[in-house]
Amino acid sequence: MTITIHKRYHDKLDLITLTNGSLKATFLNFGARLYQLFTPDQSGNVENILLSLDDKLAILNDQAFFGAFVGPVAGRIKHANWQNIHLEKNNGCHHIHGGSNGWAFQYWDYETYQTENSVGISFTLFDTFSGYPGPITAIVNYELTEDSLLMKSIYQTEKTTLINPTNHAYFNLSGNSKSDITTHTLQIAAAERIVTDKENIPTGARTAVSGTPYDFTKEKQIASALTDLPTGIDDSFILNADSSAPQLLLSDSVSGRRMAITTNRQSVVVFTATGFNDAFLVNGQPMRSNLGIALETQELPDIVHHPEWGSIEFTPETKKEHWTRFTFSTEDS
């Protein structure tokens, strides 16, 4: 197990590398980003399974949240308002991903640590900048074992506020993005998804996935779903609340890589990046449609306007921990 810190990788940007056995994860203090994640394929070749921006300046101006810890609230808040609080309108007339001064666009303090079986990094942010009531203290820990990456986050606020963050990594299990994610298979322990309008704002309705292209209750190739959903998937699936077994499984038959996700979060937003074409480079190639898939564990989007779904309100007395574990294996293991 090793920890390496490369300070001032660019301007104030630090690069931190954790290694444990055949797994290696790199992080950036800007946005508490999970920048790269290296895992072995079925032949033992260790490659990066994330979309990672090549240009460090692009990271500082990234609007697609590659690997960022997005908050205080991930997703959209309709009309950018909650009770008597007015948030930044940065998505038309709505608010999205914590705003332009959200957690993804701030530098976090950090320290590394080591246990008997793991290495980790703990990021801390004292947020007075995002525009949310607070201040909010956020702590997110990433802990690397020999077969998994565990993400845990806890929060403290001085005023009642909203907190519903996520990590926005884009995965591609082919390794170094050798192919797109259409040949990957996906399984989600979710019988329902949230219905959204043309602006991708939840309507308040939940609908069964059975018999629709959104049915991933059994492993299904992503290309099969995209045949019926040509504009792609950018939807919230309501997860089975039993976190004793993985709620998501992403697999790539060519590399043999498998990633299981277990979480105590309420839902996962699945985003296939369909139609996302740009000139900037990720893993040495221009960003293109379906090159990666984001699996964003979180509470339901725009839950503040649908209290029947629960609450993301935090008071100074609230004690709640969010966690998501990513476990890696291969088809022959």
N, C-alpha and C positions, 0 to 999 in steps of 0.2 A: 504494500500500500504506500502510495506516495502523494505528496501535495506539492505543486509547483506554482509559484506566483510570479507573473511577469508584469511588473508595475510600469505604468505609463506606456502601455502598449500603443496607445495613441492619445495624445493630449492627457486628459484625466482618466483615460480608459485603462483598467487593469484586466488582465487575462489570468484566470485561475484554473488550474488543471488538477483534477482528482483522478487517481488510478487505483483500481482494486481488481487484482487478477486480470482477466481479459477485457474488463470494462474500463472505459476512460470517458470522463465528462469534462468539458471546459465551460467556464462561465465568464460573464462580463459584469462589472459592477454598474454599468449603465442599464437600467431597467431590470436589474437582478436576472439577467438573461442566461438561460441555458443555451449555449452557443453551438456546441458540437457534442455528439454522443456516439462513441465508437463501441461497436459490439461485433462479435465474431459471427461469420456465416457457418453453414454446416461443414465447410471444408477448413474452418479455422482462420479464414481471412478476416482481419479486423478492419472495419470501415465505418465511416460516419453515416448514421441513419437519420440525420436531420438535414433540412435545408439550411445552409449557413451562408450568410452574405459574405462575399469575398472582400468587398471594399469597406474598410473601417469607417470611412466618412459616411458611407451609405447606412451603416448601423446607427450613427448619430442622427440621421435624418429619416430613418425607416418609419414608414407609415403602415406597414403590413405586419408589424409586431413579431418579427421572427424570433421565437424563443423567449419573448419578453414576459415578465410577470405583470399582467395587465390588471389595473385597478385604479381607484378603489372599487369600481363596479365594471365588470366585463359586460359586453353587449350593449344593447340600446336601452335608453330610458325615454319613453314617449314624451314628446314636447319638452324634454329636458327639465321636467319639474317633479318635485316630490313634496307634498304638503305645501309649506310656504317657502321652500328652498328652490331657487332657480339655478340650474347648472348651465354650463357652456353648451351652446348649440353648435356642435361640430360635425353633425351628420344631417344636413338639411335643417329641419326644425327640431331635430332630436339630438340627444346626447349619446355618445358611444365611447366605450373603452376608457372611461375615466377622464376624457377630455385631452386637449393638447398639452396640458401640464400634469397628466396623470402619472401613475407609478412607472409606466414603461419609458417615460422621458425624463426620469430623475436618476441621479447617481445615488447608489445605496452604499452605506458602510457595510463592512463584512469582516468576519473572522473565520478561520478554518479550525477544524478539530478532528480528532481521531479517537475511535473506540477500539475495542478488541477485534471487531470484525468489520469495521467500516471506516470510511473517511467522509468528511462532510464540510459544507460551507454554510454559514449562517449570515444572511443578509438582513440589515436593519435600516428602516427608513422612518424618519420623523417628518411626517407630511404636513406642511402648512401651505403648500403650493398648489394643490390640485383644484381648490375651490370647493371641496367638500367640507361640511362642518367637522370640527376637530379641535386641536390637532389630532392626527391619527398616528400612532406608532404601529408599524407593521414589521413582523419578523417572519421570514421564510427560510426554512432550512432544507437543503438538498443533501441527502445522505446516500452514499454509494456503497453497496455491498458487492459481493462477487457475482450476483445475478440480478440485482435490481437497483432502481433509483427511487428513493422515497422523498416526496415533497410534502412538508408540513408547514402550515402557516398559522400564526396567532396574531391577535390585534388588541390594542387598547386605544380608547378614544376619550377625550375630555368632554365631548358633547355628543348627544345622540346623532348618529350618522348612518350612512349606508356603506356596507362592505360586502362585496361579492366578486373577488378576483379570480383569475385563472392564469395558467401558463399557456402561451400561444405558440408552442413549437409546432413546426410542420415536419411530419415524419415521412420517411421513404426507406423502407426496409431493404431495397435492392442493394444499398451500399454505395455511397458517393453519388447518388442519383443517377445510376447507370440506365435506369428505365423509369417510366412514370408509375403512378400508383394504381392504374386501371387494372393491372393483373393481380394486385393484392386482394386478399379476401378479408372480410370484416364480419365480426359477430358482435351484436349489442344486446345485452339483457334488458330490453326495453320494449314494452308492449304498446306504448303510446308515444306520440310526438306532439309538439306544440304547433298549432296552426298560426300562420303569420299572414299579414297583408302584403300588398305590393311593395311596401317599404321595409319589409321584414320585421314589422312590429307585431308581437303576439296579439291576437284578437281576443284571447280569453278562452278559446276552445282547445280541447285536447282531442286527438283523434287516434284511433287504432291503426297500427302499421300493418296488421295482417291483411294480406291480399293486395298490398301496394308495393311500389318500388322501394319504399322506405323500410321494408321488412328485412331486418338483419338478425332476427331471433335465431336463425341458423346461419352458419358461415356461408357467405355469398361473395362472389367476385364483384368488385366495385364496378367494373365495366358493365356488368349486367344491369345494375341500378342506373348507371348513367345513360344507357341506351334509352330508357324511359324518362330520364331526367336530364335532357341535353344541356340545360343551364347549370347543372351541378347540384350539389347538396350543400346547404348552409342552414341547418335545422337543429333544433334542440330535441333530444330524445330523453324521456323521463326514465331514469334508471331504476332497476330493481334495487330496493333498499337493502337487500342482504349483501353486505360487503365481505362476507366470509369466503366468497368465491369471486373470481374475476367477472366484472361486468362488461368488459370489452376484450376482444381478441383480434389483433391485426397480424396477418401472416403474408409471407411472400414465398411462394413455392420454389422459385428459382434459387434464391439465396438460402432458403430453408429457415430464415429468421422468423421468430414468433415473438410478439409482444403482448402480454396480458396486463390489463389495467384494472386495479381495484381501488375503490374510493369511497369516502363517506359523503361525497357531494350528491346533490339531488338529480343532476342531469349532466349530459354531455352535449356540447354543440359540435357537430361534425361539419367540417368545411373542406370540400375537395379541391378548392382553388381552381375550379373550372372557369376558363376564360381569363385567368390571371396570366397575361403575357406582358413582359416588360424587358427592357434592354439591360437592366442591372444583372450582375452575375451571382449565381448561387452554385457553390461547388464547381466553379469553373465553367459554367454554361449559363446562357440567358434564362431568366425565369420564364416558364411556359405553363400553359394550362395543364392541370392534373399532375404537376410534378411532385406535389406533396399533399399530405392530408393533416389538418389540424384536428385534434381531439381534445376539446376544451372542457374539462370538468368544472362545474360551477352550479350555483343554484339557478332556478329558472329565469330566463331573461325577462326584464320588465316586471319582475315579481312585485315591485312597489305599487303597481296599478292593478294587481290581481292578488289581494290579500288571502284569498281562498287557497292559494298555492303555498303560503308560508310567509316568512319575513326575512329580510336581510338587514333589518335595523339593528344597530349595535348601540348600547348605552354604555356609560362608564362602568357599569356593573357586569356587562356581558362577558362571559368566558366561553369561548367556542374555538375549537381547533379544526381546521380543514386539512385533509390529507389525501394524497393520491400516490399509489405505488405502481411503478412500471417494472414489470418482471420480464426478463429476456431469456429465451431459450432457442434451440434449433430443433428441426423436425426429427433429428436422429438422437436428441438428448432426452 
